[in-house]
Structure formats: structure tokens, C-alpha cells
Amino acid sequence: MKIAEEPSIETLAKTHLIGKKVRMSFANNRTQELWQNFMPRRAAIKNTSSQDLYSVEVYDNPDFFQHFNPTQEFEKWAAVQISSFGTVPDGMETLVIPEGLYAVFHYQGKASEVAPAYQYIYGSWIPNSDYVLDHRPHFALMGEQYKNDDPNSQEELWIPIKKRS
């Protein structure tokens, strides 16, 4: 597992996604089920703006990580970016990620071994940075270099941030 210790700081433009979502917790992880339901239907989505996949977490509570409880539920999305909503395939929904600042970490390694990378981000990088978490969706962007559980797989971890006051 390798993660860039210093992220790039990026302003994400408002991003429109179509995909499937589930309610889950870290203790009741339904990520595999979600992707197994989404991938066979992915081709039904028109107006895609890239082949990249978005694995998105929408946390109900802005203090989710400050009072971390592995049984606390959140929304998990499997989605793709689209240029316009147009027609939404049956069984899928839309999600808009608002414009905002993100810390973008480059991660290389197996998807199943990403937990230490997130522990570094939330437990070390954020507390020691000039930023705090912002209450917007978190996501992993999986492009051409993503190979699921391959040690050479690469993805970007996008963490919503705002300047510390």
C-alpha cells in the first residue's frame, strides 16, 4: 500500500452523477453487493462524461468521524459522471456533488487494504493540516489505472475540506 503523504488541493466543480446507492455502515459493509448490482447496468446510463467510476460516501452527520461508530449508517454510491441528467435508468438515482475544495490523495494498492490510508488521512493529515473536514460527499475516483484488488491498482481519494478558521 502506498499513499501520497501530501495531497493535491483541488477545487471540484459541481459534479453530476447517476448510479445506485445503499444504506450501510462500516460494520455492515455492502460495497461489494452495491458494485455487483451497479456494473451490469452501467451501460444503460447515457450522457456519461468519462469511463471513470465514483465510489461515493454521503455521511448524514458532519461529525461522523469525530464521533466514529462503525455501526453508524451512511449512503454508499456506485456511480458515473454525466454531462446532463436526461433519462435516469430504472432503479438508479441522481447525485450532485456541490462545488468545493478537496484534498486529493493518490493511493496505490489493493482496494481491500485501503483502511490504513484513510486512517492516515483522518487521524494524521487532517488534524495536522490547515484544513478541517467539510460536510460534502467523500469519494474515490477510479480511472484506467484501477484494478480492484490488485497491488498495482491506483485510485484517487477525494476528501472534502475547508480552511481551518
N, C-alpha and C positions, 0 to 999 in steps of 0.2 A: 504494500500500500504506500502510495506517495501522494502527498497533498502539498500544494504551494503554500509556504508559510505566510506569505503576504499576498493577499488577493488584489485583483484589479478592482477599482471602484468605478462602477458604470451607472449611467442613468438609463433605465429601461423606459422605452416609450410604451404607451398604453398598448397592451397585447391582447388580442382576441383569440380564444381557444375554443375548440369543440372536442368533447371527449366523454368519458364515463367517470363516475365517481362512486365511492363507497364511504360509509362511516366506519372508522376503525380506530384502534389505539395501538400503541407500540406493543402492548401485551397481547393484543388480538390482531396481529398483523395480517391484513388481507391483500397485500400488494400483489402477490403472485396471482391470486384469483382475479383481481382487477385487470391486470395486463392480459391474462388469458381470455377474458371476456372482451377486451378492447381490440387487441391486434387483429383478430379475424374480421372485424367490422371497420377497420381503419380506412379501407379503400372506398367505403360509402361516403366519406367526407369529401366534399368538393371545395374548391377555392383554397386548398392548402397553400401556404406561402413558403414551405420548406419541407424536407423529409425528416427534420429533427423531431424527436419525441420529448414531451414535457411530462415529468413526474412531479405533481404539484401537491403541496400540503397547505390547507387553509385551516388555521387554528382559530377556534371560537374566541379565545381569551388572549388579550395582549400579554398577559403574564404567564403564558403556558410554560415557558422554560424557566421562569423564576421560581415557580412552584411546581416543578416537574413531578408528574404522577404517571407511570407507564400505562395506567388503565384509563386515563383521560382521553376521550374521543376527539377526533378531528376529521375533516374531509380529506380524502386522498383522491387525486385525479390522475388519469392516464389520458393524455390529450395531444393534439397537434395545433399549431398556429394556423390561422386562416386569414385571408385578406379581407373577407366580409362574411357576415353570418349567413346570409342567404338561407338555404334549406338546411335544417338540422335533422340528421338521420334519426329514425325511430330508436328510442332507447338511449339517446345521447343528449347532452346538455351543453350550454354555453357557459364560459367563464371569461371574465375580463380581469386582467391583472392591471391595476392602475399604474400610471407612470410613477417612477420613483427611483431612489438611489439603492443600489445593490452592491454588496461585496461579493465578488465572483472568484471562487476558488477552483483551481484546476485539480481534479482528482484522477489518479490512475490506479487501477486495481479492481479486484472483484467487487461486484455490487453487494455481495453478501458480507463483505468486510469493510463497509464504509463507516460503520459506527464510530471508530476512533477518530475519523476525520471530523465528524460532527461534534464529538466531544472536545476536540481541539478548538473548533470554531466557537462553540458556545461557552466553553469553560475557560479558554485561554485568550484567543484572539479578541473577541468582542470586549471582555472586561478590561483588556489592556490597550484598547484602541481609542480613537477619538469619536467612536460611534456607539450607538445603542440599537437594539432591535427595533424595527418599525413594524406596525401591525398591518402587514400586507402578506400576500401569498409568498411562500418559500417554494423553490423548485430546483429540480435537477434538469439540465438540458443535455439530452443525449443525441449526439450527432453521428457522423460517419465513423468516428473512432470508438463508438460504444459497442462493446461485445458482451454485455451482460456479465456472466461470472467468469470472465477471462482475466488473468492478472495484467494483461496489457490493455484492457478496456479503459477508455478515457471519457470523462464527462465533466460538466461544469456544475458546481453547486452555487446557486444564486440565493443569497441571504439578504432580506430587506433590512436596510439600515437608515438611520438618520443621525445627524451630528449630535454629539453629546451636548447638553445645554449647560 
